[in-house]
Amino acid sequence: MKTKKTILIIFLIISLVGFLTTSTLANEIRVAHDESADPDNASHALMLTIQAFLETTTDIEVEIFPDGVLGDETATVEQLQDGDIHIAQLSMGGLGYFYDRGTALNTPFVYILPDMELVEYKYQGNTEWMQNFFAEIEEEVGIVPFSMFIRGGPSHISTANRPINSLEDFQGFTFRAMDESQVAFFESLGASGEVIPFEELYTALQTGIVDGQRNPIHLFLDQSLDEVQDYIMDPPFVFGNSILVASPDWYYNLSEEDRDAVDFAVERGIDVAHGVSRRGIEKNREAARERGVEFVEVSQENFEEIMNAVEEGMMDWAYERYGDEWTMELMEEMRRLADMF
């Protein structure tokens, strides 16, 4: 009899521990990004804001995994789909491996928008076009898009050995490309592009596999590219961007109250990320100068020639890649937004 009671007690204890563990795990979430754990980094500042708000106002506990420690972007998407990561930041180029049209928002011809404020407005799903775009991502990839956001300001081209001052100067260079859209981008300038994972960028530049690259200056500094690059071209081409996404299994199983809290935390986090990006632009430029990198100011005439070549080449690429109808819809949306401001 005593033995039976002992077994029953042990069973109840195991059941209770299992219940408490499951309950605790249900309130713990993993959020991930691939940049440094620096509060002055837009991606990390975003995640810190989400963490602070949720842990203050809900029972949700947030653990942040920076620096891509949970895997590359392909692994991150797969973990989002499986519910092992709950919220993550992805580059649009990385998302493009799962949703081809995502790459289009990483191309220069989209940036006829005149200023950062307007790009921020577009990114946050404030238009019907962007809402449909996010819905397509959710349907095709199986992740929930919250918003796109500007990550660290505009992207610049950098090179080693010799600077770029004109369209002709691109000839003979091979640049690291994130995806096929960037290969087309560099080819439109008369250069070559080679798709190389971001994790291999430094080594590719160090060993001379490629001569240059295109990224926001904060990433240039974060990856110590000043050690393998001598020049940064001014002005920049595009805004560095990312998209914040969630696991559908987790997000749609939240209580309405917790889901509202998550949505609000994300909105505040995006605002903080944009503020960090704005403040960091000149700070990062000065830091690059202090590390010995030279900014090469391209004349307005030469830059217009460069941009005309980019627009012609990239539009041809987009029509072939996405078809006339969708590409024209995208361009009409960008022009409509540009006319609003």
PyMOL commands that set and color helices and strands:
alter all, ss='L'
color gray80, all
select helices_A, chain A and resi 2-26+42-57+73-82+92-95+100-106+108-110+116-123+128-141+167-170+180-188+198-206+217-222+225-227+248-251+256-290+300-322+324-340
alter helices_A, ss='H'
color red, helices_A
select strands_A, chain A and resi 28-32+61-65+87-91+144-159+174-177+192-195+212-216+231-234+238-246+294-297
alter strands_A, ss='S'
color yellow, strands_A
deselect
rebuild
show_as cartoon
